[in-house]
Amino acid sequence: MRWNTVQIALIGIFVAQGFSPAIAQTRRATRPRAHKPVQKQKQPEPPPLPCGDYLPFQVLLDRQGFSPGEIDSRPGDNFTHALIALQQARQVPLTMQPDCDTWHALGGDNAGDLLTTYTIAPADVEGPFEERIPPNLVEQAKLPALGYRSPLERLAERFHASPALLQQLNRGVTLVAGHEIKVPAVTPFDPDAKPAAPAADAGDVAIQVSREESALRVTRADGSPLFFAPVTTGSQHDPLPPGNWTVVGVQWHPPFHYNPNLFWDAKPQDTKTTIKPGPNNPVGVVWISLNLEHYGIHGTPEPGHVGHTESHGCVRLTNWDAARVASLVKRGTPVVFK
């Protein structure tokens, strides 16, 4: 979402206040730094692949439940981890590379169009948008909502893509209602559509979070994989606590309570305040509470940073992946941190 900000670990430890949609920080949380533009050097084009290409690979992985995180048409750790998970699940030779065997396992030759045309709707561009979200949490609390900053940000998240990729696919196209744009052919994410609770006959699932892999897995009762996604988990200062936990609740669009008394780096003039919900809220659009005090699984306002930067203890996913996980779990779902 806010792809032009410094790479930071925005949120770390939170306290879920019962089952109300409210989150509060603990002493190990850290304040966001200033949102300054990142001056990125133009990356060289990746080498061609023997079968398929990076964008089709990423779209197919996303569609089949092996999320590469933000789709950007480039190699990277999140892409490699998703490939490995797919190769393990489909019993493909574990090359850790986007090779022909993996392409065929994904059904790449018969997948059809992996880009689709989307007609921009009025709601995509009418907002309201928060063009400037201040770095200070007390100032953020003055905003009516932590919504998207621009139509580009909203559309990119809707189709699980980096804003840069969306611009690359639609050079010269103005983002106004009625115009058609090319987008990855994935299930669109709607930040206003609360994930449905698992069906009664959906079966039990379990969650495993690996700090070493920076990955989350959802498995069925028989151990078969149901969903895989990259995550940001902990840091040297606030490592992910290994152990067995359970889900105790899911909160959609939670507000965020800021208490400077619990922040080691709070400014003397800061006061307690509450930040309104929205996709750019510090915990994104969803908070999955655990029976582990101060810890949860949640979304993020920085999807491009997931899997690449440290957090401060909690498990952070892209908003669309966090919503997917929220739709699969229920009270009592086991969670393993390792």
N, C-alpha and C positions, 0 to 999 in steps of 0.2 A: 504494500500500500504506500506508505511514505518512503518510497524507494530512493529519494534524494536526500536522505538523512544520514548522519554518521552511523556507523555500525556499532550499535550499543546493545546491551542486554537490558531491555526496558523494564522488565518486571521480574521479581524473584519470588519472594515468599509472601503469601497472603494468609489471612485468617478468614475462613468461611463462617459467617455469622448465622449459625443454624441453617434453616432452609430458606431464609429470606434472600432475595437476589442482591446481596450486598457483600462486598469483599473489602477487607482491611489489611494493610501491610503490617509486617512484623519488623523486629529490629534488624533483621538481616536483609531487608529489602533495600533497594538503592534507587535514588531518584534518576529520572531520565536526564541525559545531558542535552545541550542545546541542539536543536534540529538544524544543522548547517548543511548546505549542499555538499555532496561528495563529488569531487572532481575525478571522474573515472577515465582512465586511458582506454582508448579503443582497443578491444581485444582482437587478436588475429582470428581468422576463421578456422574452425576446427577441421581436421582432415576428413575427407569423404569416408563413408563407411562402406563395407562390402555389400551390405544389404540394408535398405532403408536409409533413414537419416535421423538426426537427433530429434527433430520436432515430431515426426511420426512415432518414434520410439517413446517419447515422453507422453504423447497423447494416448497411445495404446496402454502404457503402464498405468496411467491415471484411470482410464476407463475400466481396467481389469483389477483395480483395487491395490495397486502397488504404486503409491503416490511418489512422484519425483519432487514433490513440493511445488514451487513456482515453476511453471513451464516457461523455459527461456531459450530452447533450441540450442543448448550448449552442453558440453560435458561438465561434470562436477561431482562432488562427493554425494549429494542427494540422489543424483541420477544413478551413480554407480551402486549405491546401497539398494536402490529399488531394483536394479538389474539383478543383483545378487539374490535378493529375496525372491524374485520371479524364477531365477534359475534353480534355486533350491526347491521351490514349491512345485515346479513343473518337471523336475528331474532332468534339467538341461545341464550339459557339462559346465562346471563352475569356472568359467573363464574370467568373470567379472568385467567382461567387455560386451559392447553391443554388436555381437557377431551374427552370422546367418542363422545358426541354430536357435538363438534367442528370438530373432525376428520371426522365424517360422513358428516358434512356440507361442508367440503373441498373435499369430494369424495375420501377420503383416501383409502377405501377398494378396489376401482376400478381404482386407479390412475396409476397402472402399475409401471414400474421402475422409481424411483425418482433419481437414479444415472444413468449416461450414460458413455459410453466410448468415449474418444476423442483421436485422433491421433495427436501428436504434430507436427505442421507444421514448416518448416524452419524459417518462419518469427517470430515464437514465441520465438526462441532461438538465432537468429542472431543479434538482437539488431538494432541499437546501444543502449547500456545500459549505464546509469550513475551510476556506482557502488558506488560512494561517492558524495552525494549532501551536500555541506557545509552548515552550519547553517546560516552564514552571508549572507544577501541578496545581498550585493555588490559582494561577491564572487560567489554567484549563478548566477549573471548576466553574468559572464564570460563563463558559459557553453553554448554550441550551442543549447541546448534544455533541458527542464526539463522532460526527458523521464523516463521510468521505470528503476529501479535499477538492476533487475535480471529477468530471465525467470519465476521464481517462482512468483514474484510480478505481472508480466504481466498476467500469467495464472490464478492466484487467482482472480484478478479483472475481467478477462474475464468471469468467472463463478460465480461472486458475492460471493466469498468464502474468508474466512480468509486463509492466507498462512499456518497457523498451521493445519487447517482442510485438505487442499490439501495434505500436507505432511503425515498426519495421514491416509488418504485414499490410499496413494501410497507409503507406506514404501518399501524402497529398489529399487524404480524405479528411474532411472536417467532421468533427463529432457533434452532429446536430440530429435532431429527431427526423426520422425518415430516411437517412442515409444508410447504406448497406456497408458492413465491414466484414472482413475475414477474421474468424476466431477459431481457436482449437475446438474440435468437436467433442466436448466433454459435457457432463451433466452440469448445467449452469448453477452457480451458487446464488442464493437469495438471502441476504442478511436479515430479511424481515420474516422469513419462513422458519418457524421454530421446528426443530427436528422432531419427527413423530417418535413416540415411545416404541420400543420393540414390541412386535406382535406377541401374543401369549404363546403361540406355537413356534416362535422363532428359534427356540433353543438357547441354551446357556452359552455365554462366551467368556473369555478371559483376556486380560490385557497384560502385556509384558513390555516394559520400557528398559532399553539398554543404553546406559551412558556411553559405553565404548563405541557402539554403532551410531549413537544419536538417532535412535529409531524406536518407534512404537509398533507393536504387533497386536492385532486382535485375532484370536483363534477360536474355533468352534470347540465343542465339548470333546470331540475326537482328536483334537490337536491340529486339525487342518487349518491353513491360513484363511482368514476372512478379509483382513485389511492390514496394510502396511503403510507407514508414513514417517517422514523425517521429523525429528523434534530437536529442540534445544533443551538441555537438561543440566542444571547446576553449573558449578564452577569450583575452582580450588577453595574459594572462600566459603561457598555454600554448596557442598557436594550433594548429589542426589542420594538420599538415605536408602541403602539396600534393605529389602524386606518384603513381606507380604501384607497387602492392605486391601481395602474394599471401597467401592463406590458407595457414597451415602446420599448423593443427590446431584441433580443437574440444574443449573441456573442459567436462563437464557437472557441475554442483554443485561448483565449485572452492572450496577453502578460500582464505583471504586472509591473506597474511603481512604483518605490520606490523613495520617496522623504523624506530624513531624517529630513527635516525641519518640517514635519507634524507628526513626531513620538516623543512622550514624552520621550522615552527611547533610542533614537538614539545615536550612538557613535559619538564623535566629529569628527572622521576621515571619517565617512561615506559620500558618495556623491550620488547625484541623479543618478539613473540607471534604466534600463529596464530588467526584467527577461523574458526569452523566454517562449513560450507556451510549453505545454506538460501535461501529466496526473499528474506529480508531481509539476506543477506550484501551487503557493499558492491558486489560486481559481479553481484548477482542469481544466477540459476540457470545461466548459461552464459557462457563466455569463448571467443571466436573469436580465436585467435592469428594474428598477421601476421608477415611477415618484416621488420617495422619495429620495431626495438628499443624497448621501453617502451609500445607501442601495441596496442590490441585493440578488438574490437567485443563488447559485453557487455550484460547485463541491468542492472536497477536495483531497489533497494528503494523508490524514489519514482516510480511511474509517472505521477503527476499533475504531476511537474516536467519530464518529458521534453519537449523543444522549447521550454521556458519559462525555464530557468535555464542557466547556463554549467557546463561540465565543465572538467576540467584536462587535456585533450588527447585522451582516448579517445572512442570513439563509443558512446553509451549509448542503449538502447532500453527500452521496457517489456519485462518478462520474456516475455510471450506473443509479442511481435514478435521478440525476440532468438531465442527458440526456433524460430520460423518461419524466420528467416534461417539458423540453424544446420542446419536440415533441408534446405536448398537448396545449401549450399556443400560443398566438399571440398578436400583439399590441392591447392594449385595454382590455386584460383579467383582470378581477377584482381580487385583492389580498387583503385579510383581515388579519391583524396582531392582535392577541389578547393574 
